[in-house]
Amino acid sequence: MQWFKIVLWFAVVGAAYPIPALAQGKLDNALSIRVKLADGSRINGEVSKWDADGCDGDFGRLLWADFTAADLNRTLRKCIDTRNAAQMVLLGRALLCTEDGLNMGDSTLRQALRMDGVPHEAVAAARLEAPEIRRMAAERRLRASLPQGRAESGIPTWPIATDEQRVTALAEMKADAEKALREVHAQFTQVETDYWVIYSDLGRGESQDLGQRMDNMYRKVSEMFALPKGLNLFHGKGVCIVSGDENRFRAIEEAAFGVMPPPGCIGLCHMIGPKVMVNAWRSPNDDQFMATLVHEATHGFMHRYGTPVQLPIWAEEGYAEFVAARSFDSSPVDAGRREQGLRFMRDGQSMMPLLQSTGRDGVWPGENAVGYAVGYLAVCLMIDQKGNAFGEWVKDVKSGIPWEESLKKRFGTDTAQFAQTIEGWYGQHP
């Protein structure tokens, strides 16, 4: 209704104040633009027409809400008549719809109010509708940065939560964690960070340090996938439970998750519907402990990356090892996994059974869990040589495209050739 009122007002004021053909959205001469959009992309083209919501040209359709404020202001001022009250309100409204244009939009609307014939109701209507347009634009950009399940595949896409839904989800996550701790009669300290809620019996200082390191891991992976800064993919936040004692860790696993961890296990990630919970124990080897924690947390991140679809197991585990290897300088992952993987390949053993394993066929992870090393080396090569292609491959798989099909599309190779390339590369480049 507010939008109808402001459009009607534009029409009335436009009749009272003669507006050149420019104001009708048609440009006598195409307007050349070079602009940066809010998602970081750049547009270099020609505008042929414009309206209250955006512009059209040889680049297609662009919405003002997707511009940066400075580029929008510069572009739209070349289209409108800045002496016309209605069009200055339009400019102010458009600026308020951008991520960084609140101050500029407010200033423009105040300027419009000082012009003849501008009712306060029109400016109030512009201010009223801009936040929702801005929110919808931000959500649209966010959705475009994430994989989406294809309708024909039946794969669900994780919804983008509102602020209110995030508060409710966070309360659910905390309730689940506290219930798990009650199962074993444990009272742990709680530390909340930007993306995690840490429960531990290690003391507040160490818990805060763990939380900071977990946040750093999250930001690193977000950056790798070019996600908007500050985006929280989790349902509320991720939960991380860390026990100082191995027996307590195992008791929590059994009581809360129905799992009996294998010998030597330091931590596990549990993905329960939309929820992510990491449970671990503080082993004496600090570097191995942190590498495990980062590895398991990476599984949680990937579970929430667009859809719940998992990568093939060699890539799921290989990528978690990749993040664990590169998250902190003293990580032991590369030294251990690289040597094991190279030895496997130099012994003339084929990667194919591991690449083709479903994880439930008795093949994975191979002798001495060599699949983790093979997956790690494969992912390292994919990212180091074609990082952008790897990111697009992950998006494809998460959207439901078979990984072999996307491998052909993004890397130009089939599975057998892929295996030969990896084996050949590491045979020459240890």
ZAMARGU-4260 file (C-alpha; in steps of 0.2 Angstrom, whole numbers, plus 5000, padded with zeros to 4 digits):
<rodrens>
0) 5000/5000/5000 | 5014/5012/5004 | 5022/5008/4987 | 5006/5012/4979 | 5005/5029/4988
5) 5022/5034/4983 | 5020/5029/4965 | 5004/5039/4964 | 5013/5054/4972 | 5027/5053/4959
10) 5013/5054/4946 | 5004/5069/4954 | 5020/5079/4957 | 5027/5074/4939 | 5011/5082/4932
15) 5013/5098/4943 | 5032/5100/4939 | 5036/5097/4921 | 5048/5082/4920 | 5059/5079/4904
20) 5059/5063/4895 | 5073/5057/4905 | 5061/5055/4920 | 5051/5043/4911 | 5065/5030/4912
25) 5071/5032/4894 | 5088/5039/4890 | 5090/5049/4873 | 5108/5043/4873 | 5114/5027/4882
30) 5123/5031/4898 | 5140/5022/4900 | 5143/5016/4918 | 5158/5007/4927 | 5151/5002/4944
35) 5155/4990/4958 | 5140/4980/4966 | 5138/4976/4984 | 5143/4958/4980 | 5160/4964/4974
40) 5156/4961/4955 | 5159/4975/4943 | 5148/4981/4929 | 5155/4990/4913 | 5141/4994/4901
45) 5128/5005/4895 | 5111/5010/4903 | 5097/5012/4891 | 5082/5015/4903 | 5079/5016/4922
50) 5065/5016/4934 | 5062/5018/4953 | 5069/5001/4957 | 5084/4999/4945 | 5090/5001/4927
55) 5092/4991/4911 | 5106/4990/4898 | 5117/4979/4888 | 5121/4970/4905 | 5103/4965/4908
60) 5093/4971/4923 | 5102/4979/4939 | 5093/4984/4955 | 5098/5000/4964 | 5098/4990/4980
65) 5112/4979/4973 | 5124/4995/4970 | 5136/5002/4982 | 5129/5019/4988 | 5142/5029/4980
70) 5140/5021/4963 | 5121/5022/4964 | 5122/5040/4968 | 5133/5044/4954 | 5123/5034/4941
75) 5106/5039/4946 | 5110/5058/4947 | 5114/5057/4929 | 5097/5050/4925 | 5086/5061/4935
80) 5082/5079/4936 | 5090/5084/4952 | 5079/5100/4952 | 5063/5089/4953 | 5056/5085/4970
85) 5049/5068/4966 | 5065/5062/4958 | 5075/5067/4973 | 5064/5057/4984 | 5066/5043/4972
90) 5085/5045/4973 | 5084/5046/4992 | 5074/5030/4993 | 5085/5021/4981 | 5100/5025/4992
95) 5091/5019/5008 | 5089/5003/5000 | 5108/5000/4998 | 5119/4992/5011 | 5130/5007/5014
100) 5118/5021/5009 | 5109/5025/5025 | 5117/5042/5028 | 5118/5047/5010 | 5099/5042/5008
105) 5094/5052/5023 | 5104/5067/5018 | 5095/5066/5001 | 5078/5065/5008 | 5081/5080/5019
110) 5087/5089/5004 | 5071/5084/4995 | 5060/5091/5010 | 5067/5108/5007 | 5061/5108/4989
115) 5044/5115/4985 | 5030/5103/4984 | 5037/5088/4994 | 5024/5082/5007 | 5032/5074/5022
120) 5021/5058/5019 | 5030/5054/5003 | 5047/5055/5012 | 5040/5045/5026 | 5034/5032/5014
125) 5051/5031/5006 | 5059/5028/5023 | 5046/5015/5028 | 5048/5003/5013 | 5067/5005/5011
130) 5072/4993/5025 | 5062/4978/5018 | 5069/4981/5001 | 5087/4982/5008 | 5084/4966/5018
135) 5077/4957/5003 | 5092/4962/4992 | 5104/4956/5005 | 5095/4939/5006 | 5095/4938/4987
140) 5114/4941/4987 | 5117/4929/5001 | 5107/4915/4992 | 5116/4918/4976 | 5133/4915/4986
145) 5127/4898/4992 | 5123/4881/4983 | 5104/4878/4981 | 5096/4861/4980 | 5089/4858/4962
150) 5070/4856/4962 | 5071/4841/4951 | 5083/4832/4964 | 5072/4835/4979 | 5087/4841/4988
155) 5082/4854/5002 | 5091/4871/5004 | 5094/4877/5021 | 5083/4892/5024 | 5090/4909/5028
160) 5085/4913/5045 | 5078/4930/5052 | 5086/4938/5067 | 5071/4931/5077 | 5073/4913/5071
165) 5092/4914/5075 | 5088/4918/5093 | 5076/4904/5094 | 5088/4892/5086 | 5103/4897/5097
170) 5092/4894/5112 | 5088/4876/5105 | 5107/4873/5103 | 5111/4878/5120 | 5097/4867/5127
175) 5103/4852/5117 | 5121/4854/5124 | 5115/4856/5142 | 5104/4841/5140 | 5119/4831/5134
180) 5129/4837/5149 | 5116/4832/5161 | 5116/4815/5154 | 5133/4813/5162 | 5131/4824/5177
185) 5143/4837/5170 | 5144/4855/5174 | 5154/4864/5161 | 5159/4882/5158 | 5150/4891/5144
190) 5159/4903/5132 | 5150/4911/5117 | 5159/4917/5102 | 5153/4924/5085 | 5149/4907/5078
195) 5151/4895/5092 | 5145/4891/5110 | 5159/4882/5119 | 5156/4870/5134 | 5171/4864/5143
200) 5179/4859/5160 | 5196/4867/5155 | 5193/4884/5163 | 5187/4900/5155 | 5203/4906/5149
205) 5207/4890/5138 | 5188/4889/5133 | 5189/4907/5126 | 5205/4903/5117 | 5197/4888/5109
210) 5182/4898/5104 | 5193/4911/5096 | 5203/4898/5086 | 5186/4890/5081 | 5180/4907/5075
215) 5196/4909/5065 | 5193/4893/5056 | 5175/4897/5052 | 5181/4914/5044 | 5195/4905/5034
220) 5183/4893/5026 | 5170/4907/5023 | 5183/4917/5014 | 5188/4902/5004 | 5170/4901/4997
225) 5169/4920/4995 | 5154/4921/5007 | 5149/4938/5014 | 5159/4944/5028 | 5151/4940/5045
230) 5138/4927/5038 | 5133/4914/5051 | 5128/4898/5042 | 5124/4889/5058 | 5107/4885/5065
235) 5109/4898/5079 | 5127/4894/5082 | 5138/4878/5082 | 5140/4869/5098 | 5157/4863/5104
240) 5159/4852/5119 | 5177/4849/5125 | 5181/4837/5140 | 5197/4837/5149 | 5195/4819/5152
245) 5194/4805/5138 | 5182/4795/5148 | 5170/4809/5150 | 5171/4812/5131 | 5167/4794/5128
250) 5152/4795/5141 | 5145/4810/5132 | 5146/4801/5115 | 5137/4786/5121 | 5124/4795/5132
255) 5120/4809/5121 | 5123/4803/5103 | 5123/4784/5105 | 5140/4782/5098 | 5155/4772/5105
260) 5170/4781/5098 | 5184/4770/5091 | 5201/4769/5101 | 5211/4784/5098 | 5197/4795/5093
265) 5199/4813/5099 | 5183/4821/5093 | 5167/4819/5082 | 5155/4830/5073 | 5136/4826/5074
270) 5125/4834/5061 | 5107/4832/5067 | 5095/4839/5055 | 5100/4857/5054 | 5110/4856/5070
275) 5129/4855/5072 | 5137/4848/5088 | 5156/4844/5090 | 5161/4834/5104 | 5180/4831/5109
280) 5192/4828/5123 | 5208/4838/5126 | 5221/4826/5122 | 5239/4830/5128 | 5245/4834/5111
285) 5240/4852/5108 | 5243/4852/5089 | 5234/4835/5086 | 5219/4841/5097 | 5217/4857/5088
290) 5219/4849/5071 | 5205/4836/5075 | 5194/4850/5082 | 5196/4860/5066 | 5193/4845/5055
295) 5177/4840/5064 | 5171/4858/5064 | 5174/4859/5045 | 5162/4845/5043 | 5149/4855/5052
300) 5152/4870/5041 | 5151/4860/5025 | 5134/4852/5032 | 5127/4870/5033 | 5134/4876/5017
305) 5119/4879/5006 | 5112/4861/5007 | 5115/4845/5018 | 5122/4836/5003 | 5139/4829/5007
310) 5154/4829/4995 | 5161/4811/4990 | 5169/4804/5006 | 5187/4807/4999 | 5183/4825/4996
315) 5173/4827/5012 | 5187/4821/5023 | 5201/4827/5012 | 5194/4845/5013 | 5192/4844/5032
320) 5211/4839/5032 | 5215/4853/5021 | 5207/4866/5032 | 5215/4858/5048 | 5232/4858/5039
325) 5231/4877/5034 | 5222/4884/5049 | 5238/4886/5061 | 5256/4885/5058 | 5261/4871/5069
330) 5247/4859/5062 | 5254/4841/5060 | 5242/4836/5046 | 5252/4840/5031 | 5268/4831/5037
335) 5258/4816/5042 | 5245/4814/5028 | 5257/4819/5014 | 5270/4806/5018 | 5257/4793/5020
340) 5249/4797/5003 | 5265/4799/4993 | 5270/4782/5000 | 5254/4774/4994 | 5255/4781/4977
345) 5274/4777/4975 | 5270/4759/4980 | 5260/4758/4964 | 5243/4757/4972 | 5228/4764/4963
350) 5217/4778/4970 | 5202/4773/4960 | 5194/4761/4974 | 5195/4775/4986 | 5188/4789/4974
355) 5173/4777/4970 | 5170/4772/4988 | 5153/4777/4996 | 5160/4775/5013 | 5148/4761/5016
360) 5155/4748/5005 | 5169/4742/5016 | 5183/4750/5005 | 5184/4767/5014 | 5196/4772/5023
365) 5208/4759/5017 | 5223/4751/5026 | 5229/4762/5040 | 5215/4775/5035 | 5225/4780/5019
370) 5210/4787/5012 | 5212/4802/5022 | 5229/4805/5015 | 5224/4802/4997 | 5209/4813/4999
375) 5220/4827/5007 | 5232/4826/4992 | 5218/4826/4979 | 5210/4842/4987 | 5227/4851/4989
380) 5230/4849/4971 | 5213/4854/4965 | 5213/4870/4976 | 5231/4875/4973 | 5230/4873/4955
385) 5212/4878/4951 | 5204/4885/4967 | 5190/4894/4959 | 5185/4878/4949 | 5186/4868/4966
390) 5174/4881/4974 | 5162/4879/4959 | 5164/4860/4959 | 5158/4860/4978 | 5143/4871/4974
395) 5138/4859/4960 | 5139/4844/4971 | 5130/4852/4985 | 5116/4857/4973 | 5114/4839/4968
400) 5125/4837/4953 | 5134/4820/4953 | 5152/4824/4957 | 5159/4815/4942 | 5148/4825/4931
405) 5154/4841/4939 | 5172/4835/4938 | 5171/4834/4919 | 5163/4851/4919 | 5175/4861/4930
410) 5191/4851/4928 | 5189/4844/4911 | 5192/4826/4916 | 5184/4810/4921 | 5187/4800/4936
415) 5200/4788/4929 | 5210/4803/4921 | 5208/4813/4937 | 5216/4798/4947 | 5230/4797/4934
420) 5234/4816/4935 | 5235/4815/4954 | 5246/4800/4954 | 5257/4807/4941 | 5259/4824/4949
425) 5264/4818/4966 | 5276/4806/4958 | 5285/4821/4951 | 5282/4834/4964 | 5284/4827/4982
</rodrens>
